[in-house]
Amino acid sequence: DRVGLMGHSAGARLLATAARDASDSGYFVAAAVLSHGGNHDPNKDALRLPAFFMEAQDDETVPPEEIYELFDHVYPLDPHSGHVFVNLAKGGHTEPSDLGQ
């Protein structure tokens, strides 16, 4: 079976561990989305699958630098995997759900 994983905030912080554990359980993790997460997952090297990283510049809950660091660490592991990074110039921590309000 193929699955995709998505995590926002605390859910994104441990998404690499979830990807690793799902793969160890026999699932093929096809892609991941990390929204406003951080660089805290000790298994971040497991993110060798296509991943979409998103952050908002005005996020005061999770500083944008944390997801920049995660992307900078993960991208060189497999530069052909299709990683994408999006930085929203305006918006805070809940920007994906509050649509600019």
C-alpha positions, 0 to 999 in steps of 0.5 A: 500500500502507498500512503502520504503523510501530513503534519502541521506544527507538532505533527510535522515535528515528528513526521520523519519518525512516522514515515520511518515507522510506516515504512518499517510496518510495510507501507510505502510512504510516497510523499510527505507534507510538513507545515509549520513544523520544526527541526526536532525529529531525531529521525529526520534522515528518513525524509528521503521521499518527496516532501513539501515544506511550508512556513510563514514568515511571521510565525511566532510559534515555530520560528521559520529558521527551524524549518529552513534548517530541516529543509537544508538538512534533508534536501542533500540526502536525495536532491532528486526526490522532489522536495519543495519549500514554500515560505509565505511572505505574510501570515502566522502559525495557523496561516494554512487554515485561517486563509489570511484572516 
